[in-house]
Amino acid sequence: MRAILDGKTVEFEMGTAWKDLVEGQQALGVSVQGRTLSLATAAQDGVQAHVLTYHDEEGRRIYERTLQMVFLVAANRVIPGRRVRFEHSFGEGLFVRLPKTTVTRQLVARLEREMREIVEADMPIPMTACTKEEANAYFAETGQTDKLRLLRYRSFENFRFYELEGLKEYFYGEMAPSTGCVKVFQLRLYLPGVLLRMPHEQTPEKVAPFRDMPKLMRTFGETGRFNGMIGCENAADINEMIERRSFREFIRVCEALHERTIENIADQIVRSGARVVLIAGPSSSGKTTFAHRLSIALRVLGLRPMKLSLDDYYRDRADLPLEEDGRPDLERLDALDVPLLDEHLVRLLQGEAVEAPEFDFVRGVRAEKTHTLRVAADQPIVIEGIHGLNDALTESVPRELKFKIYISALTMLNLDDHNRIRTTDARLLRRIVRDYQFRGTRPEDTMLMWPSVRRGEENYIFPYQEEADAMFNSALPYELPILKRYAYPMLCEIGPEKECYTLARRLVKFLNYIRAADVEDEIPIDSILREFIGGCCFYRETD
């Protein structure tokens, strides 16, 4: 039997596992026709395969899931029967909460020692198939009610467990074949939980440097407390609200929290005396709608905010720096005429009028036409854009005159305690829906652009997020059942021949556990979600 493995022909006997064909390559899995397979899977005759390592997105996900399994076994040794919840990413790692367990340095040290013992033993992690009924029986016996509730919404009767030291677990993706594949990690006490730290994708041989982000962590914590208070931590909570017909009230509660948070930020701006309000965040965070709603909240407090568009300060397309593929890189700071913007802000803050540029995106050049701008003392300048938190954008404006806001959709909804829904996946769903609805972009094209978008965020947004004076979590706990109605049918149509099939299949897989909801008439016309599904009052052509 033969297969093509990363361009090279390999011969093997029937029943040979992929792991026996990729030794010495730091392999974590293989990709075959867009499907991510475990190394323990038998190699197939005539296929083309790609070895997945830590440098691949799917490889890093395998690594993370395997480390989670090792953590669970270590916790079962040290604090048997205690609840473990993997909540969200934090830098190059995961934040893990241990509800009803006092977390100390001594406990963290014991957990790490056990994890290292498990890893050094290079214990196999076999996968076994069973029925949904058998899985339910196991989860009932072990008291895992979160998984029991979720499995009610699983439409498939077949099931598979990964098993390690008697502990059975279902992760929504592949695992490494043995614990020895995940040697690089570190545990760190980070109250009220533990950080499970991993390598950076570019340096898989060492744990990534730790970067403390207390403001971001506080925002996650506030969202987590709110979700716990309203009883919405896992997907089953959402599904049951839809069944009980209490989902509409839940939407109203979530929207009320957004409104109150925006009002609180407006109060902070007024108290600060800031004259320039800068808003930045990653793609599909709802920055534009947030800027509109914040402006209204400031109007209520007696101010008359004026929006300044960074898009008009782009340099001519012919003068822009290029990406590796030769396309203009619109995300770099020097893609903007920063000196001109800086000069205009200084003059505006001193009461002068300026002739602001207008950019012609059809021709890719600055238009000859300009428009006159002047601001009064009660008119804060609102600027929304990727570089808003970087002081290099507004270097001549004194820090005390600036108020910086970081906005992101920080999803805190899990499938169950051990399987989280990634913030990046939730944002991608937003973007897929918006791009298809309003930009005529096919889902596969949006997904192919996503890695480039993510690189821009890593380079130009995330390094500055702790510079913010306020953070706004634009995620809405109710949004996935709404987005599913739009995205799910399109994602299901993407076949294995498409380059983005792996990503589409991953999104479909977690959406399978979330019920769609047809309650759009309940969503306010100024909701952040309206920016993606339509019907937003800020973008009506007739207004």
N, C-alpha and C positions, 0 to 999 in steps of 0.2 A: 504494500500500500504506500501511496505517496501523497504528500501535501506540500504546498508552498508556504514557507514560514519566513516572513519578512524578506521575501524575494529569493530565498534559497530553497531548493528542493530537499526534502527530508524523506527518508524511507523508514517504514516501521511495520511492525506486526499488528494484526488486528487485536484491539483491546488495549493497545499502548496508550497510556495517559499523556496528556500534553506536557506534564511536569517532567517526564522522562526525555522529552525532546528539546527542552529549553534550559537545561542545567547550566549554571554559571552566568546566566543573563539577568540576575536579580528580578526574575519574572514574578508577577503577582496573579496574572490571568492571561487569557488570550481573547482576541476579538476575531470572530469568524462571521463574515457577511453581516456585519453590524451588530452581532449578538456578543455580549460579554459572557465568556465561559470560564468556569473554574479550571484550574490546572489539573484537577483530579478527573476531569471529563476525558473520555476516550477520544483520541484524535480521529479525524474523519478523512476518508480517502478522497482525494481530488479537490480539497478546499484550499483557499488562500487564507492565511491567518497572520495576525499581527500580535507580537508579544507585548503585553501591557506591563509597564514598569511604573515606578513612582513618578516618572516624568509625564505620564498620561493621566488625564482627568479620571478615567475609569479605574486606572491602577491605584490612584490615591484613594478612591472610594473603597476599593477592596481592602486597602491597608487600614483605613479608618474602621471599617466594620470588623475586621479581624481583631484590632486592638480593643474595640468595644467588647468583643466576646471574651478576650483575655481579662479585661477589667471585671466583667461580670463573674467569671470563675474565681478571680482573686477576692472579690467582695463576698462571694458565697463561702469562701474559706474563712474570711475574717469576721464578717457580720452576716451570717447566714439568715435568710428569711427577710432581710431588710430591703426596702424599695430602693431601686436605682433608676434615675431618670436622666437621659442624655438630652440636654435642653437646646443648646445652640452653639454655633461656632464662635471662637474667640481667638483672633489671630490665627496662627497655625495650630489649631487644636480645638478641643471641645470643652464646654463647661458642663460638668456633671453635678447634679444635685442628689443628695442622699436624704430624703425627707425623714424626719423623726429620728435622725442619727446625729449625734454631736460630732462635728468634724473637727479634728485636732491635727497638729503636725505629726503626732505619734501614729494616728490612724492612717494618715496619708503615707507615711513611711512604711508602715506594715503592708498596705495595699501595693505599694510599688515593689517591695521585696517579693511578695507573692507573684506579682506579674512577671518579674524578671526570672523567677524560678520556672514559671510556666513557659516563658519564651525560650529559656536556655534548654529546657527539656525537649524542645522541638516536637511537641505533641501533635499528632494528626488531628484534623478537624473534619471527620467524615460527614457526608450528607446522606440522610436517609429519607426515603419517600414514605408518606402515610396518607391516610384519608383526613378530610376535614373533621370528621367525627372523632378520630383518634387524637388529632391536635386539640380539639376542644376539651377532651377528657384530660389531657396532660395539663393544659392551662388551668382547668378547674381544680385539679389535684394540687397544683403548685400555687394557687391563689392569684394568678395573673389575670385579674378581671378586666384590665385594660385590653388585653388581647382577645379575651372571650367576647367582649362587646364588639370589637372591631371585626372579628371573623363573621359576625352576623351579616356583614355587607360584602363578604367575599363570594363571588359567583362561581368560583371554580372548586370542584370537590377534591382535586389532588392537592397535596401539601408536601412540603419538604422541611426537614429540620437539619440544622447543623448541631453537632453534639461535641461537647468537650467536658471531660471529667464528670460525666453524668448529667451535665446541664444541657438541656435542649433549648435551642433558640431559633427563631425565624427572623432573618434579616431580609430586607427587600432588595437583595442583590447578592452577588457572589462573594465568596470568602477565599482567603489564601488556603492552600492545602494543609498547612501546619503552622504552629505558633512561632516557629523559628524564622518565619518570613517578616516578622514585625519587631525587629530588635531595637530600633531607634525610637525612643519615646521618653517621656518624663512626666511624673505627677507633681503637681504643685498645689499647695493649699491656697485657695482663693475664695474666701468666705463670701457667701454662705455655702460654698461647695468646693469642688476640686477641678483643676484644669488638667485635662489629659492632652499633653503637648506632643506635637509631632514635627517631622522635618518640614522645611520649605521645599517646594517642588524642584528648585534648582540645586539644592544641596541635601539629597536624601540620606547622606551618610551621617548627618548630625541634626540634633534638635534645633529648630529655628530659635533665634534669639527672642527672649521674652520682651514684650512691649506692653506696659500697663496701659489700660484704657478705662479709667474709672468712670468717665462720663458715659461712654457707650455701655459699660456694664450696668450703671445705674438705670439707664433707659431700658435695657433688657429686663432688669429686676422689676421696674415699675409695671412693665407690660405683663410680666409673669404673675405679679400679685393681682393685677386687674383680671387676667384670664382665670386665675384660681378663684377669685371672688365671685365671678359670674358663671363659674362652672364650665369653662371651655378650655381644656388643656389638650385633649386628644380628638381625633377625627370622629370617633363615636359620639362624643358630646354634641358635635354639630349635626350629625345624622339624626340623632334622637330628637333634637330640637325641631328638625324638619318634620319628623314623624308626629311629634306632639303638637304641631302647628303653633309653636312658640317662637319660630324663627323670625317672624316679622318684628316682634318686640325686641328680640336680640339685636337685629339690625339697628333699631332706634337707639338702644343702649350704646352700641359701638360708635355710632355717629355722634351721639351726645358727648362721649369721651373726647373725640377728635375736636369737637367745637370748644369744649372747655379748655383743652390743651392749647389750642390756637389763641384763645382769649388770654390765657396765662402768659404766653410768649409775647403777645401784644403789650400786656401790662409791663413786662420786663423791659421791653424796648422803650416805652415811655419813661420809666424810672431811670433808665440808663442815660437818657439824653442823646442817644446816638442819632447821627444824621444820615448814615449809610447802612442799610440793612442788606446783608449778603447771604444768599441761600444757595447751598450746594448739596449734592447727594448723587448716588449712583443712578443708573438708568432705570426708568419706570418706577421711580419713587413717588411720582405725583408732584414734582416741584412746581409746575406751572399753576395747577389748581391751588396748591398750598399758598403760593404767592398772592393769588387773587383773594383767597379767604383771609389771609393775614392783613392784606390791605383794607378789607372791609372792617376787620376788628380794630385796626388803627383809626379808621374813620370814626368809629363809634366813640373812640377816646379823644376825638377832637383834632386829629392830624389829617393831613391830605397827602398821602404817599404818592410818589411819582415813580413809575417803573422805567428803568433804563435797560434797554436790550443789548446784551453783549453780542448778539448775532450781527448787529450793525457795525461792530468794530473788527470784524474779520479782515485780514489782509486779502488782497487779490489772490485768487486761486493759483495763479501762475507763480506767486511768490511763497506759497506755503511749503513747509517741510513735507517730505514724502514718507509713506510707510514702506515696508519691505516689498509690498506688491506693486509699488509705484503710484498708489492712490494718495491724494492729499491727506495729510494727517490733521484733521480738524480738532483733535483733542489736546494737542500740545499748547502750552501757554503762549509760545511765540507765534501761533497761528492767529493770535489777536494783536491788534495794534495797541499794545499795552501803554506805551508812552502817551499816545493821544488820549486814551481813556483816563489815564492818571491826570493829565493836564486838565481835561474837562471837569473831572470831579473836584479838583482843587479850585477851579474858577467858579463852579456852581456853588460850592460851599461858602464862597465869599460873596455870593449874590450877583455874580456876573452872568451874562447870557452867553451861550455857546451854540455853535452851529454843529449839531450832532449829525454824523454820517448815516447813510442808509445803504444797505448792502443788497445788490441785485443777485439773488441766488440762481436765477436762470442763466445769466452770463458769467457768474462767478467773479464779479468785480464790484468795487464800491461805486455806487451811482453818483452822478454829478449833483443830483438833488440832495439837499440837506434839510433839517428842520431845527427850528430855534427852540432851545431849552433854557429855562430859568426856574429856580426853585426859591420858595420863601422859607422862612424859619420854621414854619409848621409843616414842611413838606420833606419827610425823609425820602431818600432815594433808595428804591428797592431794586437790587440787582440779583438775578437768578442765573446760575451757570456753573459749569463744572469746576471752575477755578476759584469760586467765591471764597473759600476758606484760606486760600493761599495769599499771604500778605504781599507777595510780589505783584499781584494784580492791582492793588491799591496802595502802593508803597508810600505815597506822599500824604495819604489821609491818616491822621493820628489815630492810634488804636482806640482811644476813648470815644472817638466819634463813629466807630464801627460796631455793629452788632451782627455776629455771625451765627447762622443757623444751619445745622446739619440735619438733613431729612433722609430717611431710608425706610424701606418696608421690611422691618425686622420681624419676620414671621416667628411666632412662638407656639404655633399649633403643631403638635406631633401626630403621627399616625397612632403610635402607642408609646409607652415610656421609653422603649429602646430604639425606636425608629422615628427620627425627626424628619420634618419637611424643611428642606434647606431654603434659606432666604433667597439665594440666587435662583433656585428653581421657581419659586413663587413670583419673583420679579420677571423672570423670563416668560411665564404664562401671561402676565399683564402685557408685556411687550408684544408677544405673538398676537394677542387679541387686538391690541391697538393698531399695530402695523397693518394687519389684514383689513381691519374696519376702515381706517382713515388714510392709509398710505398706499394701499393696493399692493402690499408686500406679502408674498407667499410665506407661510410658516417656515418652510425649509430655508428660505433666504434669510429670515430673521435669525434662525438658529445657527446658520453658517457664519453670520456676522457676530454672534454672541461672544466667542473667544476674544475677538478684537476689542469689543466693548468692555469686557472684563479686564483686559490688560490696561485699558485707559483708566478704569476705576482704581486698579491697584497702584498705578503710577501717579495719578493726579488728584484723587479724592481721598482714599482711605488714609494716606499718610498725614492728612491735615484734619481729620475728623475731631480729634481731641482739642483743636483750637476753637471749637464752637462755643458760643455763650449759651446756646440752648440746642436741644436735640428733639426732633419730632419723629415719632414712629408712625409712618403712614400706613402700615399694615392694618387691615381690617379683618378681625377673626372670622367674619362671615363671608369673605370674598371668594374663597375657592369653589363653593357650590355654584356661584354665579359664573365665574370664569370657566368652569367646566363645561357649561352649556355651549360656550363659543369654541373653546379650544379642543375639547375631546374629539369631536368628529373629524376635525382637520388632522389632528395628530394620528388618529387611527388609520388614515388614508396613506400615510407615509410608509413606503415599503422598504425592504432590505436593500434594494438597489440604490437608495438615496444615501448620500454621505452623512446626513444628520439622523439616520435611522436609530442609532444607539441612544441619542439624546431624546428623540421622540418616544421611544419605547420606555425609557426611564420615567418620563412625565406621565405617560399613559398608565404605567404600573401603579404609581401612587394615587392617581386620580380614580383608579378602579375602586378605591375604598371610600370615596367621597360621593355622597349623593348630590345630584344636581338639583337646583331649586329655581323655580320660576316665580320669583317674587320681586321682579325689577321695579314694579310700581311703588315699592316701599323705599327704594333707594333715593335719597334726596338729590335734587338736581345740581347741588353744589358739592356732592360727595367726591372725594378723591377717586373713587372707583369709576365715576362717570367719565373721567379723563380717558379711560381705557375701553369702556363698553358703549359710550355715547350718551347723548341726552344731557350733557353738561350745560348749565346756564351761561357759563363764561365763554362758550364758543359758538353760540347760535348766530348764524349769519343774519337773521332777521332783526337782531337787537341793535 
